[in-house]
Amino acid sequence: MFSRQIRRAFEIIGSTQRAHPKALSTNRIDRSCLVALIAAHQVNAHTRSQLRDALTRRVDGEVRFDTGSRSAYSTDASNFREIPIGVVVPHDPEAAAAAIGVCRDHDSPVLSRGGGTSLAGQCTNTAVIIDWSKFCTRVLSVDESAGTAVVEPGIKLDTLNSGLNESGWMVGPRPATHVSCTVGGMIGNNSCGATAQAYGKMVDSVRRMEVLTYNGLRMWVGPTSDAEYADITSAHDGRAEIYRRLHSLTDTYADEIRRRYPDIPRRVSGYNLDSLLPENGFNVARLLVGSEGTLVTVLRAEISLVRRPRAHVLAVMGFSDIAAAGAAVGKILPHKPAALEGFDGRMVSLERAKHIAEGALDDLPEGNAWLIAQFNDDDSAAATRCARRMLDDVCGGDDSSAVVIDDPDQQAEIWQAREAGLGATARLLDGHDTHAGWEDAAVPPAELGNYLADFTAMLDRFGYSGASLYGHFGHGCVHVRIPFDLTTAAGITTYRTFVEESARLVTRYGGSLSGEHGDGQQRGELLPIMFGDNIVEAFGELKDIFDPQNRMNPGKLVHPHPLDANLRWGPTFRPAEPRTAFAYPDDDHRFSRAANRCVGVGRCRGDEAGVMCPSYRATGEEEHSTRGRARLLFEMLEGDVITEGWRSTEVRDALDLCLACKGCRSDCPVNVDMATYKAEFLHHHYKRRLRPLAHYSMGWLPLLARIAALAPRSVNALAHSPGLTAILRTAGGIDEHRDLPRFADERFTLWFGRRTPTGATGRGTVVLWPDTFTNSFDPHIARAAVAVLEDAGFEVRVPRRAVCCGLTWISTGQLGVARHMLQRTLGVLRPALRHSTPVVVLEPSCAAVFRSDLPELLHGDEDAHRLAKQTRTIGELLAERAPDWQPPRQDIQAIMQPHCHQHAILGIGKDRRILERAGIDTEILDAGCCGLAGNFGFERGHYEVSVACAEDKLMPALRRADTATTVIADGFSCRTQISHLSDRTPRHTAEVLAEGLTDRFRPAERT
């Protein structure tokens, strides 16, 4: 690791000298390069061991210095990568303070980390990382009369706001990363988001903070009156010394601060020295907001809350181009919108291509760029009047270029489209990756149109014309991800030149290098362009007041590393390019590119909604999030920290708790598919090696089921006898808490083979897929499906030979066997496939294999791609090919737990519409993964996590539901988990639809 850092440091010195001959004569380049070299050598194995042991003894929390943990925390959402010394996860702020004391004793640098979503490198460092997000998440008090809350820094924004729901209060700023960002991180970064238009930046929400310096001084800070200042400085202690020096610093630089700090709503760059000016109340809390962990550690914070708006509407306006949209901002602002966002046609094209918020995109008015203005009021009618007045002023009554949206669901989808900007633009349609680096500059809103025109021209001049522009236009803040080449020396030189010129451009407009994301390493080096040398010198003096040893997040904002050092990639980036079983067609057929999809925004670390990521929700561990696993795969391929490649135990352990739910494939902004990556890894990791016992018992379940079908009653009796059950569990690697599933007395295929077909052929023929789970354990579901399909006018056929989708072999990484099974299955289905016959699959996970895994395992096989296109759920088939079929009306209430693969691959909309056609009022639960996940929940050692996943959302939702409500779950895993953890009897969609078809099917008759 250290040799690589040294090599990169010398590369940066050389490239900087060639591109900027005078640069190395300045202190900031000399010092930052020296810091990088020192950091590479300063923490050897012996001192790291001593530090780890001391932290373990003295800190109430988790101390991790293992390679896997250090790899998981090696980067954030920025372009940078630094391997930490170790990670501490404190149980409370006192434990965090103790950890900092240990680090001080060992002269070790410290980095406080919240959600790790920083885009400028603030959350990556060769330091001891303190992760606040797992345990330090308490709301200590809420004063509903005053509208304030005291919280610990690790609490996530969405979690806090959810807890405040009933009070009618909320936190004002709401960044796009609200599902995963923490309040402490928002304070460190001075976060904003769309709602800052109405409520200001995080600095405007912070009242007081309890902070800790590296030297051990602990104090509450906030606004300081003259009397309070006199009282503080009379004590002659460490706090008094800091306050006196701050006062002296303000006196020295006050005029320069007033002159150089831009008067705009989104100045996030630099330290908030303006908060110390007399006219601003000498507010030390506000000074420290946005300091990126470089000055103090925040232990607790008192924040101001705002009232939730009772009603809001959106006005969406279309424009010819993004500069025209920016020019219209000045006319909109006098109408006082609560939010004013913009985005261009490129972003819309990328979202359409990725099927993001398609309904919202269809609702957009004509144009090639759009503004979204939100208006809040006491009721919808009043908010609508505000929106209409604004549109009359801006659009002159042209209805084709504007639309008002008052429906809450449509509004939510519009905001989903806007918030998906970062992920949607992370990879362009031509396959090029885009990067942060100049992604959040801000200018005076009145100048936005002109700035956008100039900035667009600059992008074109540098050959970055594919970049998409969007952002918080009401505050003049522009987001953009740019297709920088960060893997070659020439590309990195161009990148440096571009950001330097961009910094000069935004400064000419009186703007800020950062309007939201902060400086970190990305913009620290550029601050002299914006502030001048005197203010940057003041920043250094401020750093010296709070952190004279330069141990708090060194190399960020002050005395920064160069913006082209410590890159994740760089000219020496040569990841391994192993041969793979899956094809990865969307990643240039390279596993290294697939593993590099993650951009670090951390949506997988959310707790409130969606499927992704169940193992993170159950454990709270970075290593068990999609992002953490992606980081370990990156390091595995990079090879200088994790050195064993496919044999890595660190990667294996991180993937062990991956449920392969595929939630990340749909919920992740960049569509990371960790289930596929896990299968790939296991395939290579266990090649020519003994596997875990569960891989044999669960992986080979289809074959075992065929054998059991010879004498199912005898097998059940033996498997569930008191003596043999424990032995079979042990031999099969199955957890002791799990009951072995019972085989049906008669498989569905046997029943179907001896029945008399109805001859109903009005709508053509369908193949009903006899998956192992339905065929061997729940054949009554397949019989119900036959009744429904025949009643709808289809002729049902079932393959006459044994077939399998290979799911269990895929999920256990036995991809050679899976390929063989799929090739055999294609041979059986070939006549039906070439006649375009639909294949109805009742088990969602098997349908997902055909739609998703099959085309990648047998990429290029025409029949594989045919099967992917012809696979249908029963709801999809009935909606598409029997739109006029009317099932027996039932008029009942139901709740549906979608299988994760339904959510991620198949979709649930058509199944829901068929149920509604039957008069079944169905609530689709947003309860995440059930936790069983096929073999996962049965495997020894997974039971607690499996149950924790279910208890996160699913089981509480079922307990709240009326006992008369029908529970629908199409997935075998979902039904098994629900039955195991409750007294409910879940049913398949086919079963529910078959109710009333008594002439052909009686649901009560189960074997």
N, C-alpha and C positions, 0 to 999 in steps of 0.2 A: 504494500500500500504506500509506504513512505517513499520508495524509489519512484513510484509513479507520480506522487505529488512533487517531488524534487524535479523530475523530468519536465512536468508541466510548468513549474515555476520558471525554469530556464527557458522553456519555449516561449513563455509570455514575455520574459525579459528580452529575448531575441527579437520576437515579432514586434514588440513595442518600440524597440530601438530602431528597427528598419522603417516602421510606419511613422514614428514620431521621434526623430533624433534628439529633440530637446526634452522629451518627456522624462527621461531617466535622470535629468538634472534636478528634478523637483523632488521634494521630500515625500510627497504622497506615493509616488511610484516606487522610489527606493525603499521606503519603509514598508509598504504593503508587500513587496516581493520578499523583503527580509522576513516579515512576519510569516509568510507562507513557508519559507525555508525552515524557520525555527519550529513552526507548528509540525512540520513533517518529522522533526527529530525529537521534539521535547517529551513525548510520552512513550517511553519504551516499555517493554513488557513488565519489568520489575516495578517501576513506579505505578503503572496501571494496576498491578496486583495489589500494591500497598493501598492505593486509593480505594479500590473496590472493597478490600477487607475493612477499611475504616468506615466506609459508608454503610456496609452491612451491619457493623457493630452499633453504629450510632443513629441510624435513620429508621424510623418507623415507616416502612414502605418496602417496595420491591427494588432491588438493585441488580442491574443486568449489564454485564460486560461481555456477554457472549457474542459471537460473530453474527448470529442471526438478528439479534436485537439491534446491534450497531448498524447492520445493513439496512434494516427496516426504517431507521431514522436518518439515513444518509442524505436525504434531499427533501424538498417540500414541493411547491408547485412552480418553482423557478427553474432557471437553466443551470443551477449550481448543484454541486455534490461535494460533501465533505463527510468523511467517516467520523462519527463521534467517538469520544473516549469511552463513554458508557452512558447508560440511561438509568435515571432514578424516577420511580413512580411513587411519590409520597402519598401517605394516607390522609394527610391534612396539611394546612399551611405551616404548622409547627415543625412537621417532619421536613418540609421543604427548606425551612430556615436552618434546620440542623444540617441538611445536605450542603447548603451553601457554606456553613461553617467548616465542614470537613474539607470542602474544595479549597477554602481559603487557607486552611492548614497545609494543604498540599500544593498551593499555588496553581490550582487547576482552573481553567476558564469554565464559565457556566453559561448555559443557554436555557431560558425558560421557553417552553413550547406549549401551545394550546392545541388547535386543530391542525397545525402544520400546513396551512393552505396559503402561505405567503408566496407572492409571485416575484419577489426581488431578492430572495436568498436569506431572509432574516432568520429562518428556522432551520438552517443547516450550518454546522460549525464543528470544528475539531475541539469539542468541549464536552463537559458532562451535561447531558440534556435532562432537564427536569420536565417530565410530562405531567401536566396538571389535569388532564382531561378524564382520567379514569376514576379518581377518588375525590378530588377537590372540587366538588360539583354542588355544594350545598347553598341553598338560599337561607341566609342567616336571619333575615327579617324583611318584612314588607310593611311599609307605612302607607296604607291605602288613602288616608286623608291627605298626606303630603305628596303622595305619588313618588315614593322613593323605595329603593330596595338595596340591601347589603348582601353581597354575594361573594362566593369564592371564585377564583379566576378560571377554574376549569369547566364551569357550567356552559353547555352549548346554548346558543341564542334561541333556537327553536324550542329547546327544553324549558328554558326560562319563560319564554312567551306563552308556551302551552300551560305552564303552571299559573301564569297570571291571568289566564283567560277569563275566569269568573269575576275577577276584580274589575275588569274593564280597562286595565292598564296594559302597556306593552313597552318594550324598549324601542326608542325612536329609530336609530340606524338599523338597516336590514340588508347586509351584503348578500350577493347572489349565493354565497356559500353558507347561508343561514342554517342549513341542516347540520353542518359540522363545525363551523367556527365557534370559538369560545369567547366569553366576555373578556377574559384576560388577553387573548389574542387581539380582540377588537380594540382594547385599550392600547396595547403595544403598537398596533398598526395605525391607530386613529381611523378606524373603518367607517364606511359611509353607506353605500348602497343607494337604491332608487329612492327610498323614503327620506334620505338626507335632504331632498328638495324642500320638504316641509319641516323636518326635525333637526337638521344639522348633522355634523360629523360626531363621532364618538366623544370628541373633546367637549362637545356641547352637552353631553349627557352625564359626564363624570362630575360628581360633587366633591367627594373626598376619597382618598386611598390610603391604605396601610401599606407601607413600602419598607423594603430592607435593602441596605447597601451591601456591597461585597465585604466591606470592613465590619459588618455586623450591626450597624446602626439601624434601629427600627423606629418608625414614626408614622403618625397620620399626617397627611398633607392635604391642603386645600387652598381656598382663597385666604389671604392674610391681610387683615386690617393693620393700620399703623400701631394700634395698641397691642395687637397680637404679636406683631413683629418685635416690638420692644420687649414684650414678655419672653418671647422665645430667645432672643439674643442676650438677654440678661443672665441666662443660665450658664454660659461659658462652657457648654458641652459640645459634643459632636454635631448635634442638630443646629446649635447656635452658630457654629463655624460655617456650616453649609449655607445657612440663611444669610450670614454676613457676606460671604463670598458671592452668593447669587445677587445680592443687592449691589455689590461693587461691580459685578459683571454687567448688570443692567445699566448702571450709571455710565459705564465706559462705552457701551455700544448702543445706547437708546436711540440716538439720532440715526445711526446706520440701520438699526432694525426697522425704524419707521420708514426709512427711505427704500430699503431693499426688499422688504416683505411685500409681495403682491397683494393688492386688495381684491381678492377674488374668493368665491365661496368654497373652492376646492384646493386650497394650498395645503398639501400634506407633506411635501418635502421639507427636510430640515427639522431641527428642534423647534419647539414652540416658544422661542425666546420672547415673542411678543406678549405672551401670557404674563410675563414679569413686569411689563410696563406699568407705571402707576395708574394709567387710565384703565388698565385691565385687572387691577386688584391684586397684583403680585401673587398670582395663583400658581402655586407650586404643583398642585395636582395636574392642572392643564399643561404646565410645562412638561411634565413627565409622560403625558399621553402622546403616543406616537414615537416614543424614544426607542422602540424596537428591542427592548431588553438590554440596551447598552449602558444604562445608567443605574437602574434599580430593579429589584424584583417586586412585583405587586403581589401582596398576600391576600388582601381583601379590598373590595371597592364598594362605595356607596354611589349608586347611580340614580339619576332622575328618570322617571317614566313619563310616558305620554298617553293620553286617552286614545283608545281604539276608535277609529272613525265608525260612526253608526251606518253610514252608507257611502258608496263611492261608485262612480261610473268612469269609463274610459272613453276618450275621444281619440280615434286613430286617423292619422292624416297621411296621404300619399303625396310624394314629391318626385320630381324628375330625376334628381340625383341627391347624393348625401350632402353636398355643399348647399343646395337649395333648402334641404331640411334644416341644416344648421342656421341658415340665414333667417328662417322663420321663427327661431327661438325668441328673438327680441320682441316680436309681436305677441307671443304667447305669455311671456312672463308677467306682464301687468295683470293678467287674469288669475294669478296666484295658483297655479296647479300644485297639487301635492306631490306629484312626480312628473317628470318630463324626460322620456327616454327616446333614443333614436337608434335605427339600424338600417343597413343597406340591403340591396338586392342580392349581393353575394351571400350574405348570411342566410337569407331566405332560401336561396338555391341549395345551399349546403344542408339546411334543415329538411327541405323537401327530399333531398337525396337520401337522407338518413331517417326519414319518416318520423320526424320530431314535430309534435304539435300540429299535425296536418290540418286539423279542423280550424285552428286559429289562423294558419297561413291562408286558408281558403277565404276567410272573412276579411282579409286585408283589402282596402280600397285600391284603386289603380295607382300605380307608381313604381319607382325603382328604388325608393328610400322612404322610410316612414318615421313619423313621430307618434309616440303614445303619451297622452296627457291624462293624468288621473285627477279627478276632482272629488274631494270629500265634503260631506255635509251631513246635516241631521237626518235627512231622508233622501231617497233616490230621486224624487222629483226635483228637489232643490239642487242636487248635484248635477242632474241632467240640464237644468236651466243654465248653470255655470258653463257647462261644456258647450251648449248651443251658442251662448253669447260669444265664447271664444272662437268657435268655428265660423260664425258670421263675420267676425273681425278678420280672421286669418284666411279663410277659404272663400269668403264672399258668397256663401250659399251654394257652392258647387258640390252637390251631393255625391258625385262620382269620385271625388278625391278625399272623402272623409266619411266616417261612420262612428256612431255613438253606441257603446256596448254597455248595457246595464245588467245583463244576465251574469250572475256570479260564476257559473261554470265556464262561460266563454271568457270572462275576465281572467280566470285562473289559467286558462289555456294560453291566452295572450302573454301573460307573465311567464308561463313556462317557456314559451318560444323565446322571449327576451333573455331569461336567465340561462337558457341553454347555449347562449352565444359562445362562451369560452370553449365548451366541449365540441359544439358543432363546427367551429372554425379551426379546431386543432389539427385537422387534416383536410387538405383541399381536394377538390374533385379530381385533380390530376395526380393525386397520391402524395404530393409534397407535404411534409410536416410543417407546422407553424409553431412559433415560439413566443413567449413573453420576451421582454427586453426593452420595448418602448410601447407599453400597453395601457398607459393610464394618464397621459399628460392632460393638463387642464389649462384653459385660457379664459379670459373674460367672456361670459356668454354672448355679449353683444358682438364679439369678434369671431364667433365660432364658424360662421359661414366662410369667412375669408381664410381662417386658419385651415379649415378642412380642404379648401381648394388648393392652398399651398402645400399642405401635407400630402394630399393625394398625388400632386405633381412630383413631390420628392420620392414617394414610393415608386412611381413609374420610372423616374430617373435612375433609381438604384436597381430596377428590375424586380421589385417586390409588388408588382401590380395585382397579384392574386389575393392580396390581403383584404379582409372584410373589416368595415368600420361600424362601430356601434358604441353605445355608452349612455352616460347620464348627461344628456345634452342640455338640460335645464341649468346645470352647473358648469357647462363648458368642458366636461370631462369625456375624453374619447378613448375607447378601448379598441385595441387592434392586436391580433396575433399575426406575426410576419414570418414568411418562409425564409428565415435566415439560414444560411449554410453554416452550421456550427461544428462541422466535422473536417474541414480543411483549413489550412493556414490562410489561404486567400479569402475564403468565405468569412473567416473570423475577422480578418482585417477590414473587409467591407462592412461587416456588422458593426465594428467599432466606429468606423467613419460615419456610418448612418446615424447611430445614436448620438454621436457628438454633434453632428449637424442638426439633428432634430432638437437637441437641447438648446442650441443657439436659436433655432426657429421659434420655439415656444417662449423663450425668454424675450425675444423681440416683440412678441405679442403681449408681454406682461403676464405670462402664465407661470405654471408650476410644473416641474419635471414629473412630479407625481401628484395626481389628483385623488388618489385612493389607496394605492397599494404600498406606498412607502418607498424608501430609498434602498435600504439593505446594502448588498454588494452591487446591485444592478445600477444604481444611480448615485451611490455615495461619491464615486470618483468625479461625477459631473456637477456636484453642488457648487464649485467655484464659478461655473458658467452662469448659474442662476443668482447666487447670492453675493459673489465677489469674495476676494481673499479675506477681507476683514471679518465678515460674518462667519466664514468657515473657520477662521482662527478662534472666534468666539465659541463655536461648536466644540473645538478642541479643549478650550478652557472649561466649558461646562462638563465635558467628559472627565476632566481632571478633578473637578470638584466632587463628583459622585463616585468615580471609579479610577483613582489615580494609577492603579496597577494594570489597567486595561485588561481586566479579566471577565468583564460582562459582555458577552457576545462580541468578541473582538473581530475587527476586520469588516464591520458593518457600519454604515453611515459616517462614522468618524474613523480616520486612518484606515480607509477601506482597502480591501483587496481590489486589484484591477477588475474591471467588468468582464474581461476575457480570461480570467484565471478561475480555477476550480470548476470549470464547465463539466456538466454531466458527460459531454461527448468530447469535443476537442479533436485536434489533428491526430492524436494517438489512439483514438477510439477505434478499436478493432475487436468487436465482440465475436465470440465463437459463432459459427454458422453450422450447427449440427444438422444431419439428415433427420427428417421427422416423419412420423406416421400420418399426421394430418397435413393438409396441403397449404393452409393459410392463404387462400387466394386473394383476400383483401389486404394482405400484408406482404405483397411481392413474393409470396411463397417462402417467407423467411420467419423462423420462430423468433429470431432476435428482434425483428421489427414488431411482431405481435407483442412480445414482452416489453417493448418500449412504448406501447400505446399510452400507458398511464401518464397523465400530465400532473397528477398530484392534487387535484382540487378537493379530494376527500369526501365526495358525496357518499361513498361507501361507509363513512363513519357516522352517518345520521342515525337517529334513534326514533324518529317520529312516524315515518310512513314508508311505503314501498317494500320491496323484497330485499334488496341489497342493504347490508351484508349480514346475514343471520349470525354467523360466527362472531363477527365484531360486536353485535348487539349483546350476545350472550357473554362475551368475555371482556369487552372494553379494551382489547389489546390491538395495538397497531399491527403487530405481526399477523394477526388473524383478521385483518381487513383486506379487501381487494387490493388497496394501494400498497399495504405492507408486503403482501405476497408478490406483487409486481416488482417491488424494489428488490426483493431477494432473488427473483428470477433474473433481473437486470444484473445484479452483482454476480450471480452464478455464471452468466455469459461473459461478463467483463473479466472475471477470473483472478482479480488481485486481492480480494477480501475473502470471498467464498471460492475456494480453489479446487474443489473436488468435482466440479461439473455435475453431471447427472447423478453422481453418487452422493451428492451433498446431503448430509443429515439435517442441516439447517433448513434447507428448502423443503425437505420431506416433512419435517415437523411443522413448518408453517402451513403446508398444504393439508396436513392430517385433519384439521378441523374445518376445511373447506367442504361444505355440504354439496358442492356441484349443483347448486340450485339454478345456475345461469342467470340469477337476478342481475348480475353485473353486465351481462350481455345487453340487457335492455335499459337498465337504470343508470349505468355508468355513462357519463357524457361522451366518452370516447369508445364505448362498447368493448371494454376489456372482457374477455371470455375466459374467466379463471377455471371454469369447469373443464374446458378443452385443454387448457395449459396443465391442469392437474393430471388429466388422463395421459397427456403426452409425457409428463415428467415420470409418472409411475411406470409407464411402459418402458422407459429407458433405465430408471433407477433399479428395477427388479429384473432386468434382462439377465438371464442365466443365473438367477439367484432365487433362493427360497423366498416366498412371499408370506405376508401375514395370513393366518389361517382363514380369516374372513374372506380373503380374496378367492379362496377355493370354495368355501361353502356358499358364499353369496354370488361370487362371480360365475360359478358354474351352476347356478340355480336352475336355468332352463333344462339342462341335462338331468339334474337330480329330480326335477318335477316330472320329466318323462318316465324316469325309472319308477318314481313313486306312484305314477298312474297305473302301474301294473297291479298294485294292491293297496289302494289309498287308505282303506280303513285299518289295515294292519300297520301301515307306516304311521298313521296318526296315533294308534294305540301304543306303539313302541316309543314314538317320539315324545309322548306326553305321559309316559309311565314315570313314577317318582324316581326310580333308580336311573333310568337312561337319560332323562331330560338334562340333568346337570352334566353328564358325560358328553352329550351331544353339543351342549352350549360350549363347553370347554374345547372340544375338538374342532368346533366350527368358528371359534373366536367370537362367539355371540355373548352379549352382555347378560348377566344373570337376571336382570330385571325384565328382560324381554321374553314374551311367550313365543314359542315356535309357531309359525302359521300352520293352519290345518288345511290339508289338501281336500278338495271336493271329492265326493264319492264318484262323480262322473265328470270328465272333462267336457267342455263345451263342444269341442270338435267331434267327440263321439256322439253326443246328442244330436248335433247337426247332421252327421253322416247318416243317421237312421231315420230322420224325420222326412215327411212328405212335403216337398216345396209347394208353396201356394200358387206359383205361376204368375204372380203379380208383376207385370213387366212394363207398366205404362210409362215409367220414367227411366227405364233402362236398367242396366246391371251395375251393381257395386260389389266390391270385394270387402268383406268384413274381416279385419285382421285379428287373428286369434293370439293376442299377446300372452306371454307366460302367466302373468298375474291374473288376468281375467279368465283365461282358459283353465288354469289349474286351481285357483283359489276362489274366484267369484264368477263361475259360469252363468249364474242367474242374470248377471248384467249383460252378457252377450246375448242371452236368450231374449231379454227385454229389448235389446237393440234390434234383433231380427224382427220382433213384433212391430216395432216402430217403423223400421225401414219398409217392411212389407205393407204396412197400413198406408204408408206414404206413396206406395206405388212402385217400389224398387224390387228388382230381383236380386236376392242376396246370394252371393257365392263365398265359399270359404276355401282357402288353399287345402288341397288334398294331401300334401306332403308336409312334414314338420318344417316349420320356418321360425326364424327368430331375428329380431332387429339388432341383437348384440348389445343391448343396453347394459346389462350387468357386467359384461366384459369391458365395455368402454369405461364405465364408472370406476372399475378397479384397475384400469390401465393395461388390460390384456388386449392390446389393439391388434395383434396378429390374429388372434382367435376371432375378434370382432369382425375384422375384414373378411375372414373366411366365411363366417356366418352370413354376412351381408351379401357376399358374392353368390352364395348358395341361395339365399332368399331371392335375389334378383333373377336367378335362373328359373325359380318356381313362378315368379310373378310376371315374367317377361311377356307372355301373350296378353295379359290384361294391361300391362303398361303400354304396349304398342297399339292397343285399341283405345287408349286414353280412358280406361275404366278407373273411376275414383276408388281409392283405397281408404276405407273408413277405419280409423284407429281409435279405440275407446280409451286406452291408457295414454294420458298426455305425454308422459316421458318417452314412450315408444314413438309417438307421433313426432316428438321433437327430434328424436334420432334421425328419422327419415327426412325431416325438413332441414336439419342443421348439420348433424354429424356425418351422415351418409355422404353428402356431396363433397365433404372435405376429406373423408377417408378414402373414397373412391373417386377422387376428382378427375373429371374428364370422361368418366363412364356415362354414356348417354342414358342408359337405363337408370342409373343412380339419380341423375338429374330429373328424369321423368317421374320417378317415384317421389322425389321431393316435391315436385309440382302437383302431383295427383293425390297426395296425402290430405285427408280431411278429418276433422272431428265430426261427430254426428251432428252437432249444431251447425257447423259450416256447411255440410252437405245439404241439410234440410233448408237452410236459408238460401243457398245458391241454386239448388236444383228442384226444390219443392216449395217455392215461395207461396203457393196457394194452399198447401196442406194445412189442415186444421186439426191439431191434436185435441183429445178430449179436454174440455175446460174443467179446471179444478178449483180455481179461486182460493188459493192458499198462500200463506206467507212462507218464504224460504230465505235462508242465508247460504251463500256459496263461498267455500274456501277454494280459490283457484289454485291449481297445482302451479308450482314455481315455473315449470316449463311452459305451461299455458300462458302465464304472464309474460315470459321472456321471449318465446318463439311463436306461439300459436295465436295468442289473443283470445279474449273471452267475449267480445261484443256479440258475435253471431249466436253463440250458445245462450247468452242472456236473452236475446230477442226471441229465440224459439221458446224459451220458458215463459216469457211474457205472452207469447201467442197462446199458450195453454192457460192463461189466466193466473200464472204463478208470479206473484210480486216478489222479485228476488233482489236481495241486497248482496252486492259483491263485497266481501270483506277485504279491507286493506290491512290484512293481518300478517303479512310477510310469510316466511317459510314455516311450515308445520314442524320442522325439526327432525323428522324421520329421514327423509331424503334417501329412500331406497336402502342400500346397505349401510349407510352412515349411522343411522340411529340404532341399528342392530349390533354394530361392532363394539366389542369390549373396549371400555374407556371413553365412549362417546355419550353415554346415557345422560349424564348431567347436562352437557351442552345441548343435547337433543331436546330435553325437557325444557331447558331455559329458553330455547328458541320458541317453543310452543307457548310458554307462559308469557312471552313478551307481549303478544297481541292476540293470538288465536284463542287460547283458552279463556282469557277474560271476556272476549267477545261472545263466546259460546255460553258462558255462564250468565251473561246479561240477557241473552235471547230467551224469549218465551219457550217453555217446554213444548208447546204445540207447534212451534216453527220447525219446518223441515230443514234439515242440514244436508246440503249437497256438496259432494267432494268427488270429483272425477278421478283423482289420483289414488292409486292403491296405497301409497305411503300416507297420504293425508287421511284416508279412511282408517287405516291401521292406527295412526297416532291418536286420532280423535277417540276411537273406540278404547284405546289403551288408557287414556288420561281422563275419560269422562264416561258418563252413562248414555251418551247420545249414540244413535245408530245412523251414521251418515250414508247417503245414497248417491248413486251415479245419476247424471242427467238422463241417461237412457231409461233407468228404472222409473224415474219420476214421470217422464213423458209417457211411459207405457201404462200408467194407471188409467183405468177405464177401458183399456183394450181387452176386456175379459173374454171375448170370444177367441182370442189367440194366446193370451198370456195371463197368468195369475201370479203377481209378484210375490205372494206369500209362499209359493212353492219353491223353496230353496233346498239344495242338497248340501 
